[in-house]
Amino acid sequence: MKYIVSPQWVSERLSRDDVRVIDCRFYMGDSSRGINEYIQSHIPGALYFDLERDLSGPVREHGGRHPLPDFDELMEKLSAAGIDRHTTIVAYDDQDGAMAARFWWLLRYLGHERIYVLDGGYTRWKGAGYPITEEVVAFPKRTFIPAYQPSLLATTEDVRRASEQDSAILLDSREPKRYLGIEEPIDRMAGHIPGAKNCFWKDALTSEGYWKKPHEQAARFASISKDEKIIVYCGSGVTACPNVLALSEAGYTNVQLYVGSFSDWISYPDHPIATGEN
């Protein structure tokens, strides 16, 4: 696999100075739980990045519930973590890869190629007997210099055009009940962006919680040509990221993330909303 690495692969590289491990555990509705679990135990050498404080910006009228972070601030945090363009980074979480994939996408957007996601997450790392620790370490500061990749990001206008003119495939990553508009536990309106197809993000994983192989990911998206432009969204731009990662593993190269996602879409009163199957 291209961006998914095994616990053994990570374990063999923990002592290397050019490797950083990033703990991204975060629980929606309990914002302090992830950092508290990190303090209790984590992979040796891991540093903690918080979804809402580090990987997202302030919520405003538009932009969704987890908008893009201030990149100057993020780059300062990456530099303080001892990360530069030569650093190999492995992100993990305990949320089936959703938070780690958000970190992965942000680093890819900043032009960083050596960014990976730990297969199976923290619980499976720990359960397999790999080392854990309570020790929090610090690293010498380096300078992270970005090389922005704007082609990885879809704007609201891009999504509007895709919905109205079929200029791109829209993939809704939420669970089917939310896509269909049967229930909506988070956002103030239910349904999906008109024209979007549903592809639940958790289907990227096996029943044991590991990422499916590239050929299995390709089978999930078999109805979509690799020549098509694809825009992926979810509720707030977090659980869409595992599908972006899965598409990358399957060999798709023209894939964008709509960071604001459905929570941004419904912030515009003139945007239509569809329910049921398209």
N, C-alpha and C positions, 0 to 999 in steps of 0.2 A: 504493500500500500504506500501511497505517496506521502500522505500527511499524518497517518495514524501509526503510532509506534507502540511496541509491546512493552510490558513491564520489564522484561529481561533487557531489552534494548536500552531502556532508561537506566536500569540498575548498573549496567556496564559502563555508563558515562557519568555517574553522579559525581565522581571525584575530579572531573575535568574542569579546568578554569574557564573554558569557553562555552560551558553549558549552564543554563539557568532553568530552574524548574519553577513554574508559577502555579500557585494554588488559587483556583477561581471559585471555590465552593460558595454558593449563595442560595438562599431560600426566599422565594417570593412570599411576602407577608411576614417575614421574620428576619429583618435585615441584619441583625447582630449574630445570628446563629452561625453563619459561615465563618466569620472571623473568630468566634469563640471556639469552633471546632478546630480551626487552624492552630490556635494557641494551645489546645489540648494535645494535638498530635498532627504531624504532617510528614511528607517525604523529606528526608534530610536535604538541607540547602534550599528548600522551597521558600519563596517569598509570596506574600498574599496581595492579590489585586481584587478589589471589591467591584461588583457589577455596577452599583449605583454611584459610588464615590470616584472610581477610577476609570471605568469603562463606559460611562454614560455622562451626559451633561444635564443641566437643570431643565426641568419640564416647563415648557412655555405653551402658548396658545396652539402653536403648530409644532410638528416634529415628533409627536408620539410620546409614549411613556418612558422610553429609554433612548433619547436622542444621542447623536454623536457627542463624545466628550470634547473638551477643549484640548486640541492636539498639542499645543505648547505645554500644557500641564502634564499630559500623558507622556510626552517625550522627556520631560524632566524626571518623571517617576521611573521611566525605563532607564534613563541614564543613571539615576541614583541606585537602581538595581544592578548596575554593572553590565548593562546591555548596550552593545553597539552592533554595527552591521555584520561583524564577524561571529556574533554569539548564536549558538544553537539554543532554541527555547522550546521547552515542553510544557504545555498547559494541561491541567487536570481539574476535575471537579467531582462531585458526587451526584450530579443531576443529569446523568446519561449523556454527558458531553455538551450540553447546551451552553453553559457559561464558558467552558474552555473553547468551544467553537466560536463564541463571540470574541474572545481574546484573539484567537487564531485569525479571524476575519479582519479585525482592526490592525493587526500586525501586517497582514497581507496588503491591506489598503495603504499602509505606510511604506510598502515596498520591501518588507522583510521576507526573505525566502526561507530562512532556516527556522521555521516555526511548525511545531507538531502538536498533536493531541494524544494524550496517553489513553490507550485502549483499556476500557473497563473501569476507569476512574479510581478514586481513592479506596473505596471499600474493597474492591477486588485486589488492588495492590496489597493492602493490609492483610486480607484473607489468604493471599498466596504466600505470606511469610516474608515479604520484602521489608526492608528496614523502615522504621518510622522514628520520629523524635519529637521532643518538645522544644528543642533548641532553636532559637531564632538567630540567624546569622546576618551579617552585613558584608557587602562586597565593595571593593574600590570603585569609585564612580568612573563611568565611561561616558562617551558622548554619542547619543543616538541621533543619527542624521536621517531624516525621512526621504523617501523617493515616492511621493504620492502616486497612487494608481486610481485616478478618478473613474476609469472604465469599470471598476468593481462596484460603483455606487449608482443606484437609480434614484432620480429625483421624483418628486410628486408629479411633475409634468410628464416625465417618462411613463409613469404608471397610468396617468390619465390617458395618454396617447395609446398605450397598449390596450387599455380597456375599451376605448372607443374605436380604434383603427386596427386592432390585431397586429400591432407593430412588434410585439414580443409575447412570449408565453408567460402568463402570470401563474405562479405556483403559491397557493395558500398552504402554509405548513401546520396550521392548527388542527386540533382533533376534529373529526367529522361533525360532531354536534355543534361546535362553534361555527364552522364553515357553513353549515346548512341553516344556521340561525335558530336552531332548536333551543339552544341555551347560550347565555353569555354571562359568565361569572365575573368578568373584569371590566370590560368596556361598556359604555353607556348605550350602545346600539348593537344589535345582533345581525349577523349575515356576513357577506363577503363582497369583495370588489367584483363588479360584473365582469364576466368572462374568465374569471380565475378557475383553475383546476385545483382540486384538493389532493395533497400528498402529505399525509401526517408524518411529522419529523421523526417520531419514535420508530417508524417502520425502517429507519436506517440502521437499527440495532437488532441483534438477535434476542431471543427470549432470555438469554443469560446475561444480557447487558453489554455485549461486545459489538463493535462495529462490523457490519456485514462486509464481505469481500467486494472488491471492485466490480466483478461480474454480477454479483447479487444487487449491488446498487444500480448498475446499468439496467438490470431487469425491471427495477422499480420505475425507471424513466423511459422504458422501451418505446412508448408512444410518442416521444419527443425526439425529433431529429437533432443531431449534434450541430447542425448548421443553424438552428434556431437561436435567437436571443431569448434568454430566460431571465425573468425578474422574480425573485423569491421574497415572500413576506410572511409575517405571522401576526401576532398581536402588537408587539412592540420592538421587533427587530432583534430578538434574542434567539428564540427557538427556530427562527428561519435559518440561522447560521449552520446548524447541523445538516440541513438539506443542501446549503451551498457547499459545504464540505463534502457531502456525499456525491453531489454532482461532479465536483472536482475529481473525486476518486474514480468516478465512472467515466471520466474522459471528456466531460463537457468543459468548454473553455470560454464561452460567451455567456457568463452568468453574473448577474448583478443582485445586490441586496437592496431592498427598499427598507432603509433603516427605520423610518417612522412607522411603516407597516399600517395595519388596520386602524390603530389608535390615532395615527396622523390623518389617514384618509377620511375618517368620520369627523375630524375637526373642521372640515370645510362643508358648510351647510348645503352647497349645491352639488356635492358628490352623491351619485346614486349608490344604493346598496341592494344587492341581490340576496335572495334566500332560496333554499332548496337547491336542487341540481340545476346546472346550467342547461 
